Every structure is written in structure tokens, then in C-alpha cells.
């Protein structure tokens, strides 16, 4: 039931995609999906422990339910504030929303979906059993691994802020390449040494895994017309979900062969992904990605097809 709440993610992403430029969209995604989650991730565990000490574990769930309910009410207020379009799926300008099949015929959308699959797959294989590797292979204490997780969270906030305010970021795919390369480098550091300083640096670089999500979301907005972004984000979340299932399963199989093998596969698999992101950045206009500086009113219109009925 908790996982079913992910049904609201595409709608949230589509709402944030209303920002007129790619840089503003990236900043909006970063603040909502990274910085807000990062700050709450730092405060919530301490607050939950304090509530549990005072009133017991059940009280933690009650407090969580209250916050979830409040967040839902705020989201409903935001989504109901704008004008309502016709029931047929047309937008305010009368344009018909593009269906799933039509989206799958767009080269730019297919590229974005591919990145929503290969990025979490390659990086997820390398990170899924990192804690086990550090305990079993490097001899680190479990408590120390947890502390390193805090280092990762703090570095993630810093990197997310840097990306959000990187005024000269050429495109979302340039940022994707940077984040994937950072995580690949972190895998290499963990394979190279078990020294605490090296491991801490690796966990800091691994923050690129969290920072890449707003960039992927911004890439969806740059590949689709505004009226179809809800469905586009739904397809993107589906691609991520498939990768999230396959990554830990693959990591488990590889770990059974050799403890360091998931890191090797993640590192070597992430390198071509970063290179591909740079290529897409280089040729994005030829691949039908829109310039991030064009106003929404000037976005190209895609003619509806028979797939719009889906």
C-alpha cells in the first residue's frame, strides 16, 4: 500500500514541469525531490526516535500518518488551484493529449525512457549490496556504515544545491553524465581500497545517484509536449520500477559469484551510460529535444494518432 503512493509521482512531476525553462524545471525538481527529501531524511530519524522514547513505536506511525495526510491535503490544494480542462483530455488551447503509443513513437521519448532504465539499473547493481561488501570484505562495523550513509546524505544535499544553481548547465543530459560518472568513480574507489578516508570519499561521490533524479525528470519535460507529460512521467516511472526490481536481483546473483563483482559491473556499466548522456547532450536538437529556453507557447505540436485512445 505504501508503494502505491508512487502513483502520485507522475502528477507531481508534470506539475513541476510547468516551469518555462529547462534550468528552472531542473531547479524545481531538485528542491522538491532532493533537497526536501534530504532535509526530512536528516530530521525524521532523530524525531522518530524521540517520539518512540516518549510514547512508544505506535505513536511514530500515528505521527507519520498525520504528516502524510497533511501533505496530501496540500497536494490536493495545489492540483485543484489551476483551471480545469475538458474531460476529453484536451488542454486549455484545445490540443488533444498524446497517448501512450504515440509517445513511444517519439525518438526523444524513447531515449529518455532508456535512460530511466539503464541509470537505476547500472547504479543500482553497484549500490544494492555495498553495505554487505564493506562489512564482509572490508571489515567495517555496521554502525560505521550507517554513519557513512549520513555522509552520503550530506554530500547529496550539497551536490543537489550545486546542480540546482548551476546557471551554465548546458542541458539535463550534461548533468546526468556528471552524476553517473561520479557514482562510477565511487565504485572504483571502493574496489581500490578499504581505508576509511577512501570509503568516505566514495560515499560522498555516490550522492550522484540521488542527484540524478531531478535531471532525469527534467529530461522528460524536454522530450514531450506539455499536454502529455502526465503520461510521459507514468512511462518513465514504469521504466524506473522495472530497473529497481532487476538491480537488486542482479546484484545478489553477482555477489554470490564474487563480493566485488556487483561493484565491477556497476562501474563498467555506468561508464557507457555517462558517455551516452554526453552524446545525447551533444546531438539533443537533432534528436527532437526542445531547447530549454523556449516558452511553452512555442513548443511544437504533435499530431494525435490512433494511440491517443489508450
N, C-alpha and C positions, 0 to 999 in steps of 0.2 A: 504493500500500500504506500509506503514511503517513496519507493521508486516511481510510483505512478504520478507523483507530483512533478516529475520531469515533463509532463505534458504541457506545463505552462512555460517551459523554456523557449520554445519557438515563438510564442506570442510576445514574450518579453524581448527577445532579440529583434523581432520585427518592429516593435515599438521604438527601441533604441536606434534602429536603422533609419528613422525619420530625420536624423541629423543630416544636413545637406552636403557635407564634405566627408571624404574618407578619413581625414585626420580627426574630425570631430566625432565620427562614429567610433573610431578606434579608442578615443579617449572615453567616450560614454561606456563602451563595453568594458574597458579596463577598470573604471571606477566601480561599476556595478558587479562584474563577475570576478574581479581580482582583489581590488582594494577593500571593498565592503566585506567580502568573504574572508580576506586575510585578517582584517581587524577583528571581526567577530570570532575568527578561529583562534586569535590570541586571547581574547577576553572570555569567551564562553567556557573553556575548560576550567579556568580558575573560578568563575562564577558558579558553574555547576557543582564543583567540589564543595564550595562554601554552602550552597543550598542543601546539598546532601548531608553535610555535617550537622546543619541546623534542624532540618525537617525530614531527612531520610531520602532514599532514592526515588520514591514515588513522586515526591514534590518536584524533583528535577523534570520529570515527564510532564507534570502539570504546568510548570513554568514554560517549558518548551512549547506545549500546546497553545498557551496564551500568546507567545510571541509569533507562532505560526499563524494563528488566527488574525492577529493584528496585521501581520504582513500581507495576508490575503485580502483583508479589507482595504488596505492602502492600494494594493494592486488593482482591485476592482474599481476603486475611485479613479485611478489613473486611466484605466482602459475605458471607462464609461464617460470620461470627460470630453472626448472628441466627438465630432459629428458622426452619425451612423450612416453607413452606406446602404444601398439596396440589398435585399436578400439574395439577389441573383449572383452576388459575388463581384459586382461592378464597383469600381471606386468612384470617388466624387466626380471625376471628369468623365464618367460613363464608360471607361475602359473595362473590359472583362478580364478577370483574373486568369492567369495561365495555369493550366492543370499540371498534374504530376508528369504525365507522359510528355507534354510539351517542354517542361523544364529539363527532362532527361535528354532532349534533343539539342540543348544548348551546349556548345563546346565549353564555354566558360563555367557553366554549372557542373558539368562532368568533372572538370579539373578540380573545382572546389570540393566536390564530393570525394574525389580520390584523396585529396589532402586530409579531409576529415576522417578518412580511414587509415591511411598509412602513417600519419603523425602519431595518433594514440597507439597504433599497433607497434611501431618500431620503438617508441619511447616507453610504452607500457611494458614491453617484454624486458627491457633493461631495468625498470624500476620496481616491477612487481615483487621480486624476491631479494631486493637489495638488503633489507634488514637481516634476512636469513644468511646472506653471503657475509655480511660484516660480523655476525655472531659466530657462524660456523667456520668461516675461512680465515677471518682476520682476528678473531678472539675478542671482539669488543663486547662490553656489557650491554644488556638490553636497555638499561636506563640511559646509558650514554648515547645509544642510537636514538632514543626519544629526544634527548637534548639536541642532537644534530638535526632532528626534524624541525625544531624551533629555529635553528639557523637557516634552514631551507625556507621557512615561512617568512622570516625577516628579510632574507635576500629577495624573496618573491615580491614583497611589498616595494622594495627599492627598485627592482627591475621594472615592475609594472608602472610605477610612477615615472621612471625614466622614459619608458616607451610611450606613455600617455602624453608626455610633454616634449617628445622628440619632434620638433616642428619641421625638420627637414627629412623626416622619414619618407623615402620615395614612394612606397606602397606597402600594403599589408603583407605582401609576399616577401618583401625585403626583411621585415621584422620576423616573419615566420622562419626564414632561413637562419637568421641570427639566433633565435631561440632554440631551434633544433640543433644547431651547431654547438651551442653551449651545453646542452644536455648530452650530446655525443661526447664532448670533451670530458664531462663529468664521469661518464662510464669508463673512459680511458684512464682517468686518474685513479679510480677505484681498482682497476685491474693492475695498475702500475705499483701501487703502494698502499700499505695499511697504516701508515703514520697518521696520527690524529690530525695534524695540520692539513695534510693532503686530503683526508676524508672530509674534513670540514669545508675545504675549498670545493670539493666535488659536490657536496650537498648544496653549497651556495650556487654553483653553476646549474644544478638540477632545477633551480627555480624557473628556468626557461620553460619547463613543462607546463607550469601553471600560467606563465605569462603568454603562452602561445594562443590560448583560447580566445581572448578578445580579438586577436588578429585574424583567426580563422572565421570568427563571426563577422568581422568587417569585410572579409573576402566574399562572403555570401552576399552581402549587400551590394558589393561592386559587380557581382555577376548576374544579378536578377533585376527585373523591373520591380518597382515599389509595390505594385498591386499583388505580386505573387510571392513576396518574401515570407509570409507565414508558412506556405507550403514548402518553400525552399529551405527554411530552417528546420522544418519537420524532416525532410530528407537528410539534411546534414546531421541532425541528432540521431537518426537511424544508423547512418554510417558510423558515427562515433560509438553507438551502442554495440554494433557488431564487433568493432575493434576492441572494445572494453571486455567483451566476452572472450575473444580469441587470445588477447595478450597474456592474461594470467595462465590460461591453459597451456599456451605455448611455452611460457616461462617455466612452468612446472615440469613439462617434459624435458626441456633443455637442462634444467637444474639437476634432474635425475641422471643425466649423462655426465655433466661436469658442472661444478658450482659456479664457475666463471663464465660458462657458455651463454647464459642469458645476457650478460653484460657485453660479451663479444658480438652477439647477434644484434643487440640494440645499438651498439656503437657503429658497427659496419652498416647496419640497415638505415641509420639516421643520416649518414653522410650523403648518400644519393638523394634522400628526401630534401636535405638542405640545398643541394645543387639544383634539384628540380625546381625548388621555390625561387631560386635566383633566376633560372631560365624563364619561369612564368613572369617574374617581375620584369625581365628584360623585354619580353615579347607580349606583355599583357594587352596592349592596344590591338595587336593583330589577332589576339585570341578572344576579342569581343569583350574585354573588361573595360568598364567605363572609367573615365578619369574621375578621380575623387573630388575635383573642384567644380564639376558641372552641377548646376542646380537641378533639383528633382524635376522641375517642369520641363527640362530639356532632355530627359532621359529617353532613349529610343523606345518605340512602341513595338511589341512583339505581337504578331497576328495570332489570335487564338486558333487552335486546331481541335481535332476531334478528341484529343486527350483532355480537354478542359472539363469534360463531364465527370472526370474522376474526382 
